[in-house]
Amino acid sequence: GQVLVSSDSTVPHSYLWKAGAVTEIVCDGSGHWSKQGGVRVADMNDNGQVVGSAFTAHGAEHAFLWERGRMLDLGTLGGKSSEAEGINNLGQVVGFALNQRGNMVGFLWDRVHGMREIKLPERESRAERINDAGQVIVYIPSSLNTVLWKRGKVIRFPAHPFPGSHPFEALAMNSHNTVIGSVDLKDGGVGHNNSRVVLYSAGKMTVLDALGSKSNNAFGISDSNVVVGNALDTPTGQHVFIWQQGTSRNLNDLLPDPTGWNIAFCKAVSRRGRIAANGTLNGKRRMVLLTPTP
């Protein structure tokens, strides 16, 4: 039920929301961090640990682990900068950092070993998500492809999962190694033209029905394989959907009637089925937390 919130401003501000209480995630006041602020959050775990990036007093952007008001610098791989993108419930952090050769490469960090490079044949990579099983989603910029990495073993998705398609872009996964992402069937990128939500599990890719839309994407999947996403190019322009056990439903149809809300974008779904989303009420955009009811 905790939600990470970021503001769009020249100097980014980030917050942790829980049951109406808001805590700003700021540098801990030590001389190590820049007094100008600017904190970008990326992910959090069930223990309230938050990861992201902030600027040091020397102007370099570094990955951090924030916990109970303390911000720990995770360092780099020999270069000047790093960014954290994901954390699991074991406190393992993934992201990307400049190495001594000047290449941006994915890393895995923990308190015992510190920051280590995720070794891949490609020159550059970005580690984006890690689950409790230690499986990491790594994006390869040179091929626009995504791989799954765990302890040196790599699972590579086909370059063209479907005839004439672009590579599969993994966007989220759960603790059971089920991955959700998108495949673009035409030019334009995820969420444009003719993209499809794809679920990967045990070596099999399945295209999910998102209420018959022409283009859709999904950013959240729970441990019970509940998927939330957004569908474009529909008769109403756009809607949000929830998919479970092979069936998709318009999320707005599940709200108590009438509410006045129009949910327009889903970002994440928790283990208990709570959904973090954006919506509008009386023409004003708001962040919302949706809780399922019996």
Solvent accessible surface area in square Angstrom, and as a share of the most:
residue,aa,sasa,rsa
1,G,47,0.45
2,Q,55,0.24
3,V,29,0.17
4,L,43,0.21
5,V,26,0.15
6,S,64,0.42
7,S,43,0.28
8,D,151,0.78
9,S,64,0.41
10,T,139,0.81
11,V,63,0.36
12,P,47,0.29
13,H,75,0.34
14,S,0,0.00
15,Y,60,0.23
16,L,20,0.10
17,W,77,0.27
18,K,117,0.50
19,A,93,0.72
20,G,53,0.51
21,A,66,0.51
22,V,92,0.53
23,T,67,0.39
24,E,66,0.29
25,I,1,0.01
26,V,74,0.42
27,C,23,0.14
28,D,49,0.25
29,G,73,0.70
30,S,55,0.35
31,G,65,0.63
32,H,87,0.39
33,W,8,0.03
34,S,21,0.13
35,K,199,0.84
36,Q,150,0.67
37,G,28,0.27
38,G,9,0.09
39,V,6,0.03
40,R,80,0.29
41,V,16,0.09
42,A,26,0.20
43,D,31,0.16
44,M,35,0.16
45,N,11,0.05
46,D,93,0.48
47,N,93,0.48
48,G,13,0.13
49,Q,19,0.08
50,V,0,0.00
51,V,0,0.00
52,G,0,0.00
53,S,1,0.01
54,A,1,0.00
55,F,88,0.37
56,T,4,0.02
57,A,61,0.47
58,H,177,0.79
59,G,53,0.51
60,A,25,0.19
61,E,42,0.19
62,H,29,0.13
63,A,0,0.00
64,F,0,0.00
65,L,4,0.02
66,W,15,0.05
67,E,43,0.19
68,R,204,0.74
69,G,36,0.35
70,R,171,0.62
71,M,11,0.05
72,L,74,0.37
73,D,36,0.19
74,L,11,0.05
75,G,24,0.23
76,T,35,0.20
77,L,34,0.17
78,G,50,0.48
79,G,22,0.21
80,K,162,0.69
81,S,25,0.16
82,S,1,0.01
83,E,39,0.17
84,A,0,0.00
85,E,31,0.14
86,G,0,0.00
87,I,8,0.04
88,N,4,0.02
89,N,39,0.20
90,L,128,0.63
91,G,12,0.12
92,Q,40,0.18
93,V,0,0.00
94,V,0,0.00
95,G,0,0.00
96,F,22,0.09
97,A,0,0.00
98,L,47,0.23
99,N,7,0.04
100,Q,162,0.72
101,R,164,0.60
102,G,47,0.45
103,N,18,0.09
104,M,53,0.23
105,V,4,0.03
106,G,0,0.00
107,F,0,0.00
108,L,17,0.09
109,W,18,0.06
110,D,20,0.11
111,R,158,0.58
112,V,128,0.73
113,H,111,0.50
114,G,24,0.23
115,M,29,0.13
116,R,95,0.35
117,E,43,0.19
118,I,3,0.01
119,K,148,0.63
120,L,27,0.13
121,P,118,0.74
122,E,48,0.22
123,R,181,0.66
124,E,63,0.28
125,S,3,0.02
126,R,81,0.30
127,A,0,0.00
128,E,39,0.18
129,R,69,0.25
130,I,12,0.06
131,N,9,0.04
132,D,44,0.23
133,A,38,0.29
134,G,17,0.16
135,Q,16,0.07
136,V,0,0.00
137,I,1,0.00
138,V,0,0.00
139,Y,31,0.12
140,I,1,0.00
141,P,47,0.30
142,S,98,0.63
143,S,57,0.37
144,L,103,0.51
145,N,20,0.10
146,T,1,0.01
147,V,2,0.01
148,L,2,0.01
149,W,27,0.09
150,K,67,0.28
151,R,208,0.76
152,G,54,0.52
153,K,165,0.70
154,V,52,0.30
155,I,74,0.38
156,R,119,0.43
157,F,9,0.04
158,P,74,0.46
159,A,59,0.45
160,H,119,0.53
161,P,25,0.16
162,F,53,0.22
163,P,137,0.86
164,G,69,0.66
165,S,2,0.01
166,H,66,0.30
167,P,23,0.15
168,F,0,0.00
169,E,59,0.26
170,A,1,0.01
171,L,37,0.18
172,A,13,0.10
173,M,24,0.11
174,N,7,0.04
175,S,31,0.20
176,H,122,0.54
177,N,58,0.30
178,T,5,0.03
179,V,0,0.00
180,I,0,0.00
181,G,0,0.00
182,S,0,0.00
183,V,0,0.00
184,D,6,0.03
185,L,56,0.28
186,K,122,0.52
187,D,103,0.53
188,G,49,0.47
189,G,35,0.34
190,V,38,0.22
191,G,4,0.04
192,H,108,0.48
193,N,85,0.44
194,N,35,0.18
195,S,0,0.00
196,R,58,0.21
197,V,0,0.00
198,V,0,0.00
199,L,19,0.09
200,Y,21,0.08
201,S,42,0.27
202,A,107,0.83
203,G,59,0.57
204,K,139,0.59
205,M,39,0.18
206,T,58,0.33
207,V,68,0.39
208,L,7,0.03
209,D,85,0.44
210,A,3,0.02
211,L,69,0.34
212,G,68,0.65
213,S,9,0.06
214,K,132,0.56
215,S,0,0.00
216,N,2,0.01
217,N,13,0.07
218,A,0,0.00
219,F,57,0.24
220,G,4,0.03
221,I,13,0.07
222,S,4,0.03
223,D,35,0.18
224,S,82,0.53
225,N,61,0.31
226,V,17,0.10
227,V,0,0.00
228,V,0,0.00
229,G,0,0.00
230,N,3,0.02
231,A,0,0.00
232,L,46,0.23
233,D,76,0.39
234,T,20,0.12
235,P,145,0.91
236,T,116,0.68
237,G,42,0.40
238,Q,74,0.33
239,H,18,0.08
240,V,0,0.00
241,F,0,0.00
242,I,19,0.10
243,W,33,0.12
244,Q,82,0.36
245,Q,181,0.80
246,G,53,0.51
247,T,79,0.46
248,S,12,0.08
249,R,130,0.47
250,N,35,0.18
251,L,8,0.04
252,N,36,0.18
253,D,106,0.55
254,L,74,0.37
255,L,36,0.18
256,P,104,0.65
257,D,138,0.71
258,P,123,0.77
259,T,51,0.29
260,G,57,0.55
261,W,78,0.27
262,N,78,0.40
263,I,2,0.01
264,A,36,0.28
265,F,69,0.29
266,C,0,0.00
267,K,109,0.46
268,A,44,0.34
269,V,17,0.10
270,S,40,0.26
271,R,129,0.47
272,R,209,0.76
273,G,19,0.18
274,R,82,0.30
275,I,7,0.03
276,A,20,0.15
277,A,6,0.05
278,N,31,0.16
279,G,1,0.01
280,T,49,0.28
281,L,53,0.26
282,N,135,0.69
283,G,77,0.74
284,K,122,0.52
285,R,165,0.60
286,R,116,0.42
287,M,123,0.55
288,V,23,0.13
289,L,52,0.26
290,L,30,0.15
291,T,76,0.44
292,P,78,0.49
293,T,116,0.67
294,P,185,1.16
